[in-house]
Amino acid sequence: MKRGTMPTMKDVAKEAGVALGTVSKVFNDIPVGEDYRRRVLDAAQKLGYQVNSYARGLKAGKTGTVALILPNAYDPYFAALADSVCQTLARRGCRMLMAVTGSDPDAEQQCIRMVEQNKVDGIIGLTYNPALEIPASIPFVSIDRYFNPAVPCVASDNFGGGQLAVEKLAERGCRRLLFLRIGADVPGEPDKRMGGFQAACQARGLEHEALALNDRDGYEPFRVFLRSHVEGGRLSYDGIFCNTDRLAFYVQNMLAELGLRVPEDVQLVGFDGVRRFGNDGYYCSTIVQPVGQLAETSVNILLEEDRSALPSLICLPVSYAPGGTTLDG
């Protein structure tokens, strides 16, 4: 082997004193005598030979690479999800290729084409394009968006989460509840949060109202709405459920601008379970999505060899965590 060049399988065979075919068998996990296997591995380590797992995967029809498509990587919830998917794949001996789309439907379709060209073993996507064209040749798992029975969708129990938020607010003395929602206009599992909220309020006989806005509307309409419902220094509602922790954070600031204290005057519950700096306390009292379980379930389904009987929707349980915006004692 010339100095400065990368070692080859031939170099390993020469160093180990075995045939080239024996080296190939060892690196492709084909049984050989233990003495031969040890000699090959020792020679590879001595020479610094690295197996080209990508090339080997192409021959076997697998690359060990999975694509993750997300709207962005700056939202704490999406960041936590990406981290969990990456770690879950690593435990399965796979790599993650991540693409962000800015919630742009055209960009999402371009991502699909891009990852198709990169020969990935499958795609996990949280997308906003209801007409997304998914190649039948690539396994796909959707998070939060139901496409059709042939595309498994993994989601949290959003309806149950809405009910749980009402239950916790009611237990803490709230009797006039408000649901606030901001998000995309593409139907998805998170829409069920409002349904759960309304069903729980009706079951308990609680006064309630809902204000749902599109991302294009921005946050200002919430400020206007809250200001219009303040009379005598008091808000018309004593409990608010926001469809995301991000919205709850903004609403808490809006309430402070109006001279209202959280949780003394108004109690507030968000949804997602976002933590400060990734693993510190919660930004608000919240309905916690099981991010680790979402990632593990998505990866397990994606890598399942037998895809003939996969469920079309997997709904995972949520939980409640206090975060200082409710009266938890």
TATASUL-V155153 format. One record per pair of residues at least 12 apart in sequence whose C-alpha atoms are under 8 Angstrom apart, sorted by the first residue. I is the first residue (numbers start at 1). J is the second residue. D is the distance in whole Angstrom. If there is no record, write none. Layout:
i=I j=J d=D
i=I j=J d=D
This chain:
i=6 j=49 d=7
i=7 j=47 d=7
i=7 j=48 d=7
i=7 j=49 d=6
i=8 j=49 d=7
i=9 j=23 d=7
i=9 j=24 d=8
i=9 j=49 d=8
i=12 j=40 d=7
i=12 j=43 d=6
i=12 j=44 d=6
i=12 j=47 d=7
i=12 j=49 d=8
i=13 j=40 d=7
i=13 j=43 d=8
i=15 j=43 d=6
i=16 j=39 d=5
i=16 j=40 d=5
i=16 j=42 d=8
i=16 j=43 d=5
i=18 j=36 d=7
i=18 j=40 d=8
i=22 j=36 d=8
i=23 j=40 d=6
i=26 j=40 d=7
i=27 j=51 d=7
i=28 j=56 d=8
i=62 j=120 d=8
i=62 j=121 d=6
i=63 j=119 d=7
i=63 j=120 d=6
i=63 j=121 d=6
i=64 j=93 d=7
i=64 j=94 d=5
i=64 j=95 d=6
i=64 j=120 d=7
i=64 j=121 d=6
i=65 j=94 d=6
i=65 j=95 d=5
i=65 j=96 d=6
i=65 j=97 d=7
i=65 j=120 d=5
i=65 j=121 d=6
i=65 j=122 d=8
i=66 j=89 d=8
i=66 j=94 d=7
i=66 j=95 d=6
i=66 j=96 d=5
i=66 j=97 d=6
i=66 j=120 d=5
i=66 j=121 d=6
i=66 j=122 d=5
i=66 j=123 d=6
i=66 j=124 d=8
i=67 j=96 d=6
i=67 j=97 d=5
i=67 j=98 d=6
i=67 j=99 d=7
i=67 j=115 d=7
i=67 j=120 d=7
i=67 j=122 d=6
i=67 j=123 d=5
i=67 j=124 d=6
i=68 j=82 d=8
i=68 j=96 d=7
i=68 j=97 d=6
i=68 j=98 d=5
i=68 j=99 d=6
i=68 j=123 d=6
i=68 j=124 d=5
i=68 j=125 d=6
i=69 j=98 d=6
i=69 j=99 d=5
i=69 j=100 d=6
i=69 j=101 d=7
i=69 j=108 d=8
i=69 j=111 d=8
i=69 j=123 d=7
i=69 j=124 d=6
i=69 j=125 d=5
i=69 j=126 d=6
i=69 j=127 d=7
i=70 j=98 d=8
i=70 j=99 d=6
i=70 j=100 d=5
i=70 j=101 d=6
i=70 j=103 d=8
i=70 j=125 d=6
i=70 j=126 d=5
i=70 j=127 d=7
i=71 j=100 d=5
i=71 j=101 d=5
i=71 j=102 d=5
i=71 j=103 d=5
i=71 j=104 d=8
i=71 j=126 d=7
i=71 j=127 d=7
i=72 j=100 d=5
i=72 j=101 d=6
i=72 j=102 d=6
i=72 j=103 d=8
i=73 j=100 d=7
i=76 j=274 d=6
i=76 j=275 d=8
i=76 j=278 d=7
i=77 j=272 d=7
i=77 j=273 d=8
i=77 j=274 d=6
i=80 j=278 d=7
i=80 j=291 d=7
i=81 j=291 d=6
i=81 j=292 d=7
i=81 j=294 d=8
i=81 j=295 d=7
i=84 j=291 d=7
i=84 j=292 d=6
i=84 j=295 d=6
i=84 j=296 d=8
i=85 j=292 d=8
i=85 j=295 d=5
i=85 j=296 d=7
i=85 j=299 d=7
i=88 j=295 d=7
i=88 j=296 d=6
i=88 j=299 d=7
i=89 j=299 d=7
i=99 j=111 d=7
i=103 j=127 d=7
i=103 j=128 d=6
i=104 j=128 d=7
i=104 j=129 d=8
i=105 j=127 d=8
i=105 j=128 d=6
i=105 j=129 d=5
i=105 j=132 d=8
i=106 j=129 d=8
i=108 j=127 d=7
i=108 j=128 d=8
i=108 j=129 d=7
i=108 j=132 d=8
i=109 j=132 d=6
i=109 j=133 d=7
i=112 j=134 d=7
i=116 j=138 d=8
i=120 j=138 d=8
i=121 j=138 d=7
i=121 j=139 d=7
i=122 j=138 d=5
i=122 j=139 d=5
i=122 j=140 d=6
i=122 j=302 d=6
i=122 j=303 d=8
i=123 j=138 d=7
i=123 j=139 d=6
i=123 j=140 d=5
i=123 j=141 d=6
i=123 j=302 d=8
i=124 j=140 d=6
i=124 j=141 d=5
i=124 j=142 d=6
i=124 j=143 d=7
i=124 j=298 d=7
i=124 j=299 d=8
i=124 j=302 d=8
i=125 j=140 d=8
i=125 j=141 d=6
i=125 j=142 d=5
i=125 j=143 d=6
i=126 j=142 d=6
i=126 j=143 d=5
i=126 j=144 d=7
i=126 j=145 d=7
i=127 j=142 d=8
i=127 j=143 d=8
i=127 j=145 d=7
i=128 j=145 d=8
i=128 j=184 d=7
i=128 j=186 d=6
i=129 j=186 d=7
i=130 j=147 d=7
i=130 j=186 d=7
i=139 j=302 d=6
i=140 j=152 d=7
i=140 j=302 d=7
i=141 j=153 d=6
i=141 j=154 d=7
i=141 j=298 d=6
i=141 j=301 d=7
i=141 j=302 d=6
i=142 j=154 d=6
i=143 j=155 d=6
i=143 j=298 d=8
i=144 j=156 d=8
i=144 j=188 d=6
i=144 j=189 d=5
i=144 j=190 d=7
i=145 j=187 d=7
i=145 j=188 d=5
i=145 j=189 d=6
i=146 j=188 d=7
i=146 j=189 d=7
i=146 j=313 d=8
i=148 j=312 d=7
i=149 j=311 d=8
i=149 j=312 d=5
i=150 j=312 d=7
i=151 j=312 d=6
i=152 j=301 d=8
i=152 j=310 d=7
i=152 j=311 d=6
i=152 j=312 d=4
i=152 j=313 d=6
i=152 j=314 d=8
i=153 j=312 d=6
i=153 j=313 d=5
i=153 j=314 d=6
i=154 j=294 d=7
i=154 j=297 d=7
i=154 j=298 d=6
i=154 j=313 d=6
i=154 j=314 d=5
i=154 j=315 d=6
i=154 j=316 d=8
i=155 j=189 d=7
i=155 j=294 d=7
i=155 j=313 d=8
i=155 j=314 d=6
i=155 j=315 d=5
i=155 j=316 d=6
i=156 j=289 d=6
i=156 j=290 d=7
i=156 j=294 d=8
i=156 j=315 d=5
i=156 j=316 d=5
i=156 j=317 d=6
i=156 j=318 d=6
i=157 j=315 d=5
i=157 j=316 d=6
i=157 j=317 d=5
i=157 j=318 d=6
i=158 j=189 d=7
i=158 j=190 d=6
i=158 j=191 d=8
i=158 j=192 d=5
i=158 j=193 d=5
i=158 j=196 d=7
i=158 j=318 d=8
i=159 j=192 d=5
i=159 j=193 d=5
i=159 j=194 d=7
i=159 j=195 d=6
i=159 j=196 d=4
i=159 j=197 d=8
i=160 j=193 d=8
i=160 j=196 d=6
i=160 j=317 d=8
i=160 j=318 d=8
i=161 j=193 d=6
i=161 j=196 d=7
i=161 j=271 d=8
i=161 j=287 d=6
i=161 j=318 d=6
i=161 j=319 d=8
i=162 j=192 d=8
i=162 j=193 d=5
i=162 j=194 d=6
i=162 j=195 d=7
i=162 j=196 d=4
i=162 j=197 d=4
i=162 j=200 d=8
i=163 j=193 d=8
i=163 j=196 d=5
i=163 j=197 d=5
i=163 j=198 d=8
i=163 j=199 d=7
i=163 j=200 d=5
i=164 j=287 d=8
i=164 j=319 d=8
i=164 j=320 d=7
i=165 j=197 d=7
i=165 j=241 d=7
i=165 j=269 d=7
i=165 j=286 d=8
i=165 j=287 d=7
i=165 j=320 d=8
i=166 j=197 d=6
i=166 j=200 d=6
i=166 j=201 d=7
i=166 j=241 d=8
i=167 j=200 d=7
i=169 j=239 d=6
i=169 j=267 d=7
i=169 j=269 d=8
i=169 j=326 d=8
i=172 j=326 d=8
i=172 j=327 d=6
i=172 j=328 d=7
i=174 j=238 d=6
i=174 j=239 d=5
i=174 j=267 d=8
i=175 j=206 d=6
i=175 j=207 d=7
i=175 j=237 d=8
i=175 j=238 d=7
i=175 j=239 d=7
i=176 j=206 d=6
i=176 j=207 d=5
i=176 j=208 d=6
i=176 j=236 d=7
i=176 j=237 d=5
i=176 j=238 d=6
i=176 j=239 d=6
i=177 j=201 d=8
i=177 j=206 d=7
i=177 j=207 d=6
i=177 j=208 d=5
i=177 j=209 d=7
i=177 j=237 d=6
i=177 j=238 d=6
i=177 j=239 d=5
i=177 j=240 d=6
i=177 j=241 d=8
i=178 j=208 d=6
i=178 j=209 d=5
i=178 j=210 d=6
i=178 j=211 d=8
i=178 j=237 d=6
i=178 j=239 d=6
i=178 j=240 d=5
i=178 j=241 d=6
i=179 j=194 d=7
i=179 j=197 d=7
i=179 j=208 d=8
i=179 j=209 d=6
i=179 j=210 d=5
i=179 j=211 d=6
i=179 j=212 d=8
i=179 j=240 d=6
i=179 j=241 d=5
i=179 j=242 d=6
i=179 j=243 d=8
i=180 j=210 d=6
i=180 j=211 d=5
i=180 j=212 d=6
i=180 j=240 d=7
i=180 j=241 d=6
i=180 j=242 d=5
i=180 j=243 d=6
i=181 j=194 d=8
i=181 j=210 d=8
i=181 j=211 d=6
i=181 j=212 d=4
i=181 j=213 d=6
i=181 j=242 d=6
i=181 j=243 d=5
i=181 j=244 d=8
i=181 j=247 d=8
i=182 j=212 d=6
i=182 j=213 d=5
i=182 j=214 d=5
i=182 j=215 d=6
i=182 j=243 d=7
i=182 j=247 d=7
i=183 j=213 d=7
i=183 j=214 d=5
i=183 j=215 d=5
i=184 j=214 d=6
i=184 j=215 d=6
i=185 j=214 d=6
i=193 j=243 d=7
i=194 j=210 d=8
i=194 j=243 d=8
i=219 j=250 d=8
i=222 j=251 d=8
i=223 j=251 d=8
i=223 j=254 d=6
i=226 j=255 d=8
i=227 j=258 d=7
i=233 j=259 d=8
i=233 j=260 d=8
i=234 j=260 d=7
i=234 j=265 d=8
i=235 j=260 d=8
i=235 j=266 d=8
i=237 j=266 d=7
i=238 j=265 d=7
i=238 j=266 d=5
i=238 j=267 d=6
i=239 j=266 d=6
i=239 j=267 d=5
i=239 j=268 d=6
i=240 j=266 d=7
i=240 j=267 d=6
i=240 j=268 d=5
i=240 j=269 d=6
i=241 j=268 d=6
i=241 j=269 d=5
i=241 j=270 d=6
i=242 j=268 d=8
i=242 j=269 d=6
i=242 j=270 d=5
i=242 j=271 d=7
i=243 j=270 d=6
i=243 j=271 d=5
i=244 j=270 d=5
i=244 j=271 d=4
i=244 j=272 d=6
i=245 j=269 d=8
i=245 j=270 d=4
i=245 j=271 d=5
i=245 j=272 d=6
i=245 j=273 d=7
i=245 j=274 d=7
i=245 j=283 d=7
i=245 j=284 d=7
i=245 j=286 d=7
i=246 j=270 d=8
i=247 j=270 d=8
i=248 j=268 d=7
i=248 j=269 d=7
i=248 j=270 d=5
i=248 j=284 d=7
i=249 j=283 d=7
i=249 j=284 d=7
i=252 j=268 d=8
i=262 j=325 d=6
i=262 j=326 d=7
i=263 j=324 d=7
i=263 j=325 d=5
i=263 j=326 d=5
i=263 j=327 d=6
i=264 j=327 d=7
i=267 j=325 d=6
i=267 j=326 d=5
i=267 j=327 d=7
i=268 j=284 d=7
i=268 j=285 d=7
i=268 j=325 d=5
i=268 j=326 d=6
i=269 j=284 d=7
i=269 j=285 d=5
i=269 j=286 d=5
i=269 j=287 d=7
i=269 j=325 d=7
i=269 j=326 d=7
i=270 j=284 d=7
i=270 j=285 d=6
i=270 j=286 d=4
i=270 j=287 d=6
i=271 j=286 d=5
i=271 j=287 d=5
i=271 j=288 d=6
i=271 j=289 d=8
i=272 j=286 d=7
i=272 j=287 d=6
i=272 j=288 d=5
i=272 j=289 d=5
i=273 j=286 d=6
i=273 j=287 d=6
i=273 j=288 d=4
i=273 j=289 d=6
i=273 j=321 d=8
i=274 j=288 d=8
i=281 j=323 d=7
i=282 j=321 d=8
i=282 j=322 d=8
i=282 j=323 d=5
i=283 j=323 d=6
i=284 j=322 d=7
i=284 j=323 d=4
i=284 j=324 d=6
i=284 j=325 d=5
i=285 j=320 d=8
i=285 j=321 d=6
i=285 j=322 d=4
i=285 j=323 d=4
i=285 j=324 d=6
i=285 j=325 d=5
i=285 j=326 d=6
i=286 j=320 d=6
i=286 j=321 d=5
i=286 j=322 d=6
i=286 j=323 d=7
i=287 j=318 d=7
i=287 j=319 d=6
i=287 j=320 d=5
i=287 j=321 d=6
i=288 j=318 d=6
i=288 j=319 d=5
i=288 j=320 d=6
i=288 j=321 d=7
i=289 j=317 d=8
i=289 j=318 d=5
i=289 j=319 d=7
i=290 j=316 d=7
i=290 j=317 d=7
i=290 j=318 d=6
i=293 j=316 d=8
i=294 j=316 d=7
